[in-house]
Amino acid sequence: MEKIYNYIDGTVQSTGGSDWFDVYEPATGKVYAQAAESSPDDLDAAVEAARGAFDDWAATPAADRARVLNRLADLVEERTEDFAEAESIDTGKPLSLARNVDVPRVAANLRFYAGAAEHFASESHAMESGAINYTLRQPLGVVGCISPWNLPLYLLSWKIAPALAAGNTVIAKPSELTPMTAYLFSRLFSRAGLPPGVVNVLHGTGAGIGQQIVDHPAIAAISFTGGTRTGETIARSTAGRFKKLSLELGGKNPNIVFADCDVERALDGAVRAGFTNQGEICLCGSRLLVQSGIYDEFREGLVSRVRALQVGDPNDAATDQGALISEAHLEKVLGYLGLAREEGGEILCGGEQVRPDGRCADGWFVAPAVIEGLSAGCRTNQEEIFGPVVSLMPFDDEDEAVALANQSRFGLAASIWSRDIERCLRVAKHVEAGLVWVNTWMVRDLRTPMGGVKQSGMGREGGFESMRFFTEPKNVCVRYD
Ligand code: NDP
């Protein structure tokens, strides 16, 4: 049985209490590793190490911090296949997706913020009255980075990289469901030149070590990506301490297809947006709004494409859809499909549990589903399912499309499909979301702000937004008459 250890003060180590929890391979439904269950003592040791490392790391020239991040990116890239295999085993996602998306993005995050370390700048404001202000951007100290299971190292590195680039030291906690790649990553830190204590990785449960990180008085800020309910818990727990918070939360994203779109392109986009990574991406377009004039044609094209998606062993190159993350999540997704039927929806394809032959017979697979006939306000159309489930809804005109899109407590992302660019710009302006794609989905430029409105989060990541989050601005005003 493989063991997954904490990384504290520059060394891989077991927990003080030596408690372990099981880690499952979703594609087989079997335990394949055990990870350290961190204790409060482990957290104290990690915080002490991070505090001890802070002054030197914050004073390290930006070019040197950048060199370390680039070296870490090199080391990950050299091990792309190992990281991809580990990520696919831990999450159930197709190996090809881990190889082509997850791991390259980890390296890209590290390189991007290596560049940002050197390019980040602050402002100065000259006053006619004979004074000049300049803004110092100083690192916060020890920061907590907490990430979910769907894009494990992709999202953890998206936090750790800017935190380090800005001169902070880090306590990182991956999801207990997917600890493996964070562990493999931590084993590269010293080789990349990261001094002991600069990044510490603690494994364990959200309610346990996750909450302790949030509550720890010496941790200055929390960068969190995960569910809206957990985000609310973290916001409540930190309110009294006024801890700096970045919350990237859930979504129920509309994909709006107008009759004047390029239908083939929109269909390809809708399938990608609905089902990539088994629909387990916060940006997935799970509400598919289609203009009445092409609704029937679009539904037919969609259902035939979704039926053609191959569900099965993540190692198989032909697989489009791997396993869902856990048995509990499989039950949740199947539960929502039952609810959709109760709410009057018709499941046009998929929705049943799949039991592939061979080694994956006990894995947690579900056939990708398309539903229609549900009201916009029903629970299936309002709650985040976070699985391979897309709900189709017709609309007549632009105003109705915008109203339906905005009928949600979430506001993370939206896609608009139309050849009428003025319409696209109008709808992009009125739709309530932090990110809008026009005639595409999930094209990501790392310089752009990433985050949501309403219950999809608070604050933005990406580009210099992350550098701003991980620094405190201090204005210095100098009089010079
Ligand atoms: P959770 O909110 O359950 O968990 C996210 C992380 O927080 C995990 O590491 C979890 O640990 C930890 N955690 C749980 N409870 C606490 C707590 N009380 N204090 C501190 N940490 C805690 O989300 P999921 O892992 O289920 O991820 C899916 C969710 O993430 C979806 O809602 C999805 O939309 C959202 N998401 C948002 C993104 C965005 O950018 N807006 C991107 C990707 C996902 P553990 O897993 O060990 O319990």
Residues whose N, C-alpha, C, O or C-beta is under 5 A from the ligand:
A	BS01	NDP	I146 S147 P148 W149 K173 P174 S175 E176 L177 G204 T205 G206 A207 G210 Q211 V214 T225 G226 G227 T228 T230 T233 E248 L249 G250 G251 C282 S456
